[in-house]
């Protein structure tokens, strides 16, 4: 399956390095290899242009600065685990960029794990690769495709296998590798078992403002420890925060200003269908935001809206600080939620409100509010 970023990365490689970040097993290596003319690493041995820090022989050559000769494209995978990776990459690019293109991939935020060193400013473009979204697996956004995506998540291996047993094994093995291989190599955490307990508790906390104090009490650790652990999970692409939306208009309706919500990159671990659907919608909207940032250069934000009386809109998408639209998720409910009308009448700066669901109903309540299937929203907004 051709990934949604392929043509954009190919274009950027003509002038700069390309960094590809994203969760473990989201398809970064497969995408990079496809750009070097290899469809999949499963069809044979990896090409000499692919260099992986996790392989002993490659690690030795990386430290020595030895590259394969006469390669038009070189892929450096998981290189961020090397302490001096930025200096190394800068040196290689400055020396060879006239004849060689470079792709740097990593299962952690490459902009965060900089490890010091010289600046790479102006030498690369950064893309964040997401799991499959509805538009990516089916350009027509058919409801059956949404059902499959809800059931198996958007990571390539479990989605393409469509086997519950294999999906459960994959989930356990992936999480173990993230915690015991990736995380140990980048962060100093002594209480790994407590961190695992915290991660196991997160699917039940999706969709509501995340109370760090509640997590602290459950784990019997300090507030600062919980805050640090949650930031690490975000940097390792296990989950992401969605902050509250505030503006001059929200000051009069007493909105929540501080508590963030937390969602997972792998929504298939959410057992409740309502929560799973909300997490899927969040991930599709975040993918939209990241694409418009990484390729089009806009400043995008994904926020939520909630007042202290409990009225809430699940998501507000901002472009350059201005709301593009708001989205409320309602699994199978096709009757307009009163919260949508409440915020629509009080926040004129938000010009479009969508209430999405998994049914078939599609209607306007007025010129600013539309109730419609999520599949229709994906198709009409051309979400990536």
C-alpha positions as CSV (number, residue, x, y, z in Angstrom):
1,X,0.0,0.0,0.0
2,X,1.4,3.4,-1.0
3,X,1.6,5.7,2.0
4,X,0.2,9.2,1.9
5,X,3.6,11.0,2.5
6,X,5.5,9.2,-0.3
7,X,5.2,11.8,-3.1
8,X,5.8,14.7,-0.7
9,X,9.0,13.2,0.7
10,X,10.3,12.3,-2.7
11,X,9.9,16.0,-3.7
12,X,11.7,17.3,-0.6
13,X,14.6,14.9,-1.1
14,X,15.6,16.9,-4.2
15,X,16.8,19.7,-1.9
16,X,17.1,18.6,1.7
17,X,17.4,15.7,4.1
18,X,14.1,14.3,5.3
19,X,13.4,13.2,8.9
20,X,10.6,10.8,9.4
21,X,9.3,10.4,13.0
22,X,6.4,8.3,14.3
23,X,5.4,5.4,16.5
24,X,7.3,2.1,16.5
25,X,6.0,-0.2,13.7
26,X,4.0,2.5,12.0
27,X,5.8,1.8,8.7
28,X,8.7,4.3,8.7
29,X,11.3,1.8,7.5
30,X,9.0,0.4,4.8
31,X,8.2,3.9,3.6
32,X,11.8,4.9,3.4
33,X,12.8,1.7,1.6
34,X,10.0,2.2,-0.9
35,X,11.6,5.6,-1.8
36,X,14.9,3.7,-2.5
37,X,13.2,1.3,-4.8
38,X,12.6,-1.5,-2.4
39,X,8.9,-2.3,-1.8
40,X,9.2,-4.1,1.5
41,X,12.0,-5.4,3.7
42,X,10.2,-8.8,3.8
43,X,11.0,-9.6,0.2
44,X,14.7,-10.2,0.7
45,X,17.9,-8.8,2.3
46,X,18.0,-5.1,3.1
47,X,19.9,-2.9,0.7
48,X,23.3,-1.5,1.6
49,X,21.8,2.0,1.6
50,X,19.8,1.1,4.8
51,X,21.8,1.6,8.0
52,X,20.3,0.8,11.4
53,X,21.8,1.9,14.7
54,X,20.3,-1.2,16.4
55,X,22.5,-3.5,14.2
56,X,26.0,-4.0,15.7
57,X,27.8,-3.9,12.4
58,X,26.0,-0.8,11.3
59,X,26.6,0.9,14.6
60,X,30.3,0.5,14.3
61,X,30.3,2.0,10.8
62,X,28.1,4.9,12.0
63,X,30.5,5.8,14.8
64,X,33.4,5.8,12.3
65,X,31.4,7.8,9.7
66,X,31.7,5.1,7.1
67,X,29.0,5.1,4.4
68,X,28.3,2.7,1.5
69,X,29.7,4.2,-1.7
70,X,27.8,5.3,-4.8
71,X,24.3,5.3,-3.2
72,X,21.8,8.0,-4.4
73,X,19.8,7.6,-1.2
74,X,21.0,6.6,2.3
75,X,18.5,5.7,5.1
76,X,19.7,6.1,8.7
77,X,17.3,4.3,11.0
78,X,17.0,4.9,14.8
79,X,20.1,7.1,14.6
80,X,18.7,9.3,17.4
81,X,19.8,6.7,19.9
82,X,23.4,7.7,19.2
83,X,24.6,10.5,21.5
84,X,26.3,12.6,18.8
85,X,23.8,11.9,16.0
86,X,23.2,15.5,15.0
87,X,26.9,16.3,14.5
88,X,27.3,13.1,12.5
89,X,24.3,13.7,10.3
90,X,25.3,17.3,9.7
91,X,28.8,16.3,8.7
92,X,27.6,13.6,6.4
93,X,25.0,15.9,4.7
94,X,27.5,18.8,4.3
95,X,30.1,16.4,2.7
96,X,27.9,14.3,0.5
97,X,24.6,16.1,-0.2
98,X,25.6,17.0,-3.8
99,X,25.4,13.4,-4.8
100,X,23.5,11.6,-2.0
101,X,20.0,12.1,-0.4
102,X,19.4,11.2,3.2
103,X,16.4,9.9,5.1
104,X,16.6,9.8,8.9
105,X,13.9,7.8,10.7
106,X,13.2,7.3,14.4
107,X,10.5,6.0,16.7
108,X,10.9,9.0,19.0
109,X,10.6,12.7,18.5
110,X,13.7,13.6,16.6
111,X,13.3,17.3,17.4
112,X,13.2,16.4,21.1
113,X,16.1,13.9,21.3
114,X,18.6,16.3,19.8
115,X,21.4,15.1,22.1
116,X,23.0,18.5,21.7
117,X,25.5,19.3,19.0
118,X,25.6,21.5,16.0
119,X,22.4,22.9,14.4
120,X,20.8,21.2,11.5
121,X,18.7,24.3,10.7
122,X,17.9,24.6,7.1
123,X,19.1,21.2,6.2
124,X,16.0,19.0,6.6
125,X,12.3,18.8,6.5
126,X,10.5,16.8,9.3
127,X,7.5,14.6,8.7
128,X,5.4,12.7,11.3
129,X,4.1,9.4,9.9
130,X,0.8,8.3,11.2
131,X,-1.1,5.0,11.3
132,X,-3.5,4.3,8.5
133,X,-6.5,6.7,8.4
134,X,-9.8,6.2,6.8
135,X,-9.0,8.2,3.7
136,X,-5.7,6.4,3.3
137,X,-7.1,2.9,3.2
138,X,-10.2,3.8,1.2
139,X,-10.4,6.9,-0.9
140,X,-14.2,6.6,-0.9
141,X,-14.3,6.4,2.9
142,X,-16.8,3.5,2.9
143,X,-18.4,2.6,6.3
144,X,-16.9,-0.9,6.1
145,X,-13.4,0.6,6.0
146,X,-14.3,2.5,9.1
147,X,-15.5,-0.6,10.9
148,X,-12.2,-2.4,10.1
149,X,-10.2,0.6,11.2
150,X,-12.1,0.7,14.5
151,X,-11.6,-3.0,15.0
152,X,-7.9,-3.4,14.2
153,X,-6.4,0.0,14.6
154,X,-4.3,1.8,12.0
155,X,-0.9,0.2,12.4
156,X,0.0,-1.7,9.3
157,X,0.7,-5.2,10.7
158,X,-2.5,-5.8,12.7
159,X,-4.7,-4.0,10.2
160,X,-3.5,-5.9,7.2
161,X,-3.7,-9.2,9.1
162,X,-7.2,-8.6,10.4
163,X,-6.8,-11.3,13.0
164,X,-7.8,-10.7,16.6
165,X,-5.3,-13.2,18.1
166,X,-2.4,-11.7,16.0
167,X,-3.5,-8.2,17.0
168,X,-3.4,-9.0,20.7
169,X,0.1,-10.5,20.4
170,X,1.3,-7.6,18.3
171,X,0.0,-5.1,20.9
172,X,1.8,-6.8,23.8
173,X,5.1,-7.3,21.9
174,X,5.2,-3.7,20.6
175,X,4.6,-2.2,24.0
176,X,7.3,-4.4,25.5
177,X,9.8,-3.3,22.9
178,X,8.9,0.4,23.4
179,X,9.3,0.2,27.1
180,X,12.2,-2.2,27.5
181,X,14.3,-1.3,24.4
182,X,13.5,2.2,23.1
183,X,12.6,3.9,26.3
184,X,15.5,2.4,28.3
185,X,17.9,3.6,25.7
186,X,16.7,7.2,25.8
187,X,15.5,7.9,29.3
188,X,16.6,7.1,32.8
189,X,13.7,5.4,34.5
190,X,14.2,3.1,37.5
191,X,10.5,2.3,38.2
192,X,9.7,0.6,34.9
193,X,7.1,-1.7,36.5
194,X,5.2,1.4,37.8
195,X,5.4,3.0,34.4
196,X,3.9,-0.1,32.9
197,X,1.0,0.1,35.4
198,X,0.4,3.7,34.4
199,X,0.4,2.8,30.7
200,X,-2.1,0.0,31.3
201,X,-4.5,2.4,33.0
202,X,-4.5,5.0,30.2
203,X,-7.1,3.4,27.9
204,X,-9.7,3.9,30.6
205,X,-8.8,7.6,30.9
206,X,-9.2,8.5,27.2
207,X,-11.8,11.1,26.4
208,X,-11.8,13.0,29.8
209,X,-9.5,15.6,31.1
210,X,-6.5,13.7,32.5
211,X,-5.9,14.2,36.2
212,X,-2.2,13.9,37.0
213,X,-3.1,14.1,40.6
214,X,-5.3,11.0,40.3
215,X,-2.4,9.1,38.5
216,X,0.0,10.3,41.2
217,X,-2.3,8.9,44.0
218,X,-2.8,5.6,42.2
219,X,0.9,5.1,41.6
220,X,2.1,6.6,44.9
221,X,4.7,8.7,43.2
222,X,5.3,12.5,43.0
223,X,3.4,14.8,40.7
224,X,6.6,15.7,38.9
225,X,7.3,12.1,38.2
226,X,3.9,11.5,36.7
227,X,4.2,14.7,34.6
228,X,7.7,13.6,33.4
229,X,6.4,10.1,32.5
230,X,3.5,11.4,30.5
231,X,5.8,13.7,28.6
232,X,8.1,10.7,27.8
233,X,5.1,8.8,26.5
234,X,4.3,11.7,24.2
235,X,7.9,12.0,23.0
236,X,8.0,8.2,22.4
237,X,4.9,8.4,20.2
238,X,2.7,6.3,22.6
239,X,0.2,9.0,23.0
240,X,-0.4,12.7,22.7
241,X,-2.0,15.5,24.6
242,X,-4.9,17.7,23.5
243,X,-5.1,21.0,25.4
244,X,-8.2,23.1,26.0
245,X,-9.2,25.8,23.6
246,X,-9.3,29.3,25.0
247,X,-9.9,32.7,23.5
248,X,-11.3,36.1,24.4
249,X,-14.7,34.7,23.6
250,X,-14.3,31.7,26.0
251,X,-13.6,34.0,29.0
252,X,-17.3,34.6,29.5
253,X,-18.4,31.0,29.6
254,X,-15.9,29.7,32.1
255,X,-14.1,27.1,30.1
256,X,-11.5,24.7,31.4
257,X,-8.0,26.2,30.8
258,X,-5.4,23.8,32.2
259,X,-6.4,20.1,32.2
260,X,-5.4,18.3,29.0
261,X,-6.9,15.2,27.5
262,X,-4.7,12.3,26.4
263,X,-5.1,10.0,23.4
264,X,-3.3,6.9,22.2
265,X,-1.7,6.4,18.8
266,X,-3.1,2.9,18.9
267,X,-6.8,3.3,19.5
268,X,-7.4,-0.5,19.2
269,X,-6.4,-0.9,22.8
270,X,-9.5,1.0,23.9
271,X,-12.1,-1.6,24.9
272,X,-15.1,0.8,25.0
273,X,-16.5,1.5,21.5
274,X,-17.4,5.0,22.3
275,X,-14.0,5.8,23.6
276,X,-12.3,4.0,20.7
277,X,-14.3,6.0,18.1
278,X,-13.4,9.3,19.8
279,X,-9.7,8.3,19.9
280,X,-9.9,7.3,16.2
281,X,-11.4,10.7,15.3
282,X,-8.7,12.5,17.3
283,X,-6.0,10.6,15.5
284,X,-7.4,11.3,12.1
285,X,-7.7,15.0,13.0
286,X,-4.2,15.1,14.4
287,X,-2.9,13.5,11.2
288,X,-4.6,16.3,9.3
289,X,-2.9,18.9,11.5
290,X,0.5,17.3,11.2
291,X,0.3,17.0,7.4
292,X,-0.7,20.7,7.0
293,X,2.3,21.7,9.3
294,X,4.9,19.3,7.8
295,X,4.0,19.9,4.1
296,X,2.1,23.1,3.8
297,X,3.9,25.0,6.6
298,X,0.8,26.2,8.6
299,X,0.8,26.3,12.4
300,X,-1.9,23.9,13.4
301,X,-3.4,22.9,16.8
302,X,-5.8,20.3,17.9
303,X,-7.8,21.4,21.0
304,X,-10.9,20.6,22.9
305,X,-13.6,22.8,24.4
306,X,-15.2,22.3,27.8
307,X,-16.8,24.6,30.4
308,X,-16.9,24.1,34.1
309,X,-20.6,23.0,33.9
310,X,-19.5,19.9,31.9
311,X,-20.6,21.0,28.4
312,X,-18.0,19.9,25.9
313,X,-17.0,19.8,22.3
314,X,-14.4,17.1,21.7
315,X,-12.2,18.8,19.2
316,X,-11.4,22.3,17.7
317,X,-8.9,22.4,14.8
318,X,-6.9,25.7,14.6
319,X,-4.9,27.0,11.7
320,X,-2.5,29.9,12.5
321,X,-4.4,30.4,15.8
322,X,-7.8,30.7,14.2
323,X,-10.5,28.0,14.5
324,X,-11.2,26.1,11.2
325,X,-13.9,23.9,12.6
326,X,-15.1,22.0,15.7
327,X,-16.0,18.3,15.9
328,X,-18.2,16.5,18.4
329,X,-18.1,12.6,18.4
330,X,-21.2,10.6,19.1
331,X,-20.6,6.9,18.2
332,X,-24.2,6.1,17.1
333,X,-26.1,9.1,18.2
334,X,-27.5,11.2,15.4
335,X,-29.6,13.7,17.4
336,X,-27.8,17.0,17.9
337,X,-26.1,17.2,21.3
338,X,-27.2,20.4,23.2
339,X,-23.5,21.2,23.9
340,X,-22.9,21.9,20.2
341,X,-25.7,24.5,20.0
342,X,-24.6,26.0,23.3
343,X,-21.1,26.7,22.1
344,X,-22.2,27.7,18.6
345,X,-24.4,30.4,20.0
346,X,-21.6,31.8,22.3
347,X,-18.5,31.5,20.2
348,X,-18.9,33.2,16.8
349,X,-15.2,32.8,16.0
350,X,-15.9,29.1,15.3
351,X,-17.7,29.1,11.9
352,X,-18.3,25.4,11.5
353,X,-19.5,22.7,13.9
354,X,-19.7,19.0,13.0
355,X,-21.2,16.3,15.0
356,X,-19.9,13.0,13.6
357,X,-21.2,9.5,14.1
358,X,-21.0,6.0,12.7
359,X,-24.6,6.0,11.2
360,X,-26.1,7.3,8.0
361,X,-27.9,10.5,9.0
362,X,-26.7,13.7,7.4
363,X,-28.5,17.0,8.0
364,X,-28.0,20.7,8.8
365,X,-29.5,22.3,11.8
366,X,-28.5,25.8,10.6
367,X,-25.7,27.2,8.4
368,X,-23.0,26.5,11.0
369,X,-24.0,23.1,12.4
370,X,-24.0,19.8,10.5
371,X,-24.7,16.3,11.8
372,X,-23.1,13.7,9.5
373,X,-21.2,10.4,9.3
374,X,-17.5,10.5,10.1
375,X,-16.9,8.8,6.7
376,X,-18.5,11.8,4.9
377,X,-16.5,14.3,6.9
378,X,-13.2,12.5,5.9
379,X,-14.2,12.5,2.3
380,X,-15.4,16.1,2.0
381,X,-12.5,17.6,4.0
382,X,-10.0,15.4,2.1
383,X,-8.3,14.3,5.3
384,X,-5.0,12.5,4.5
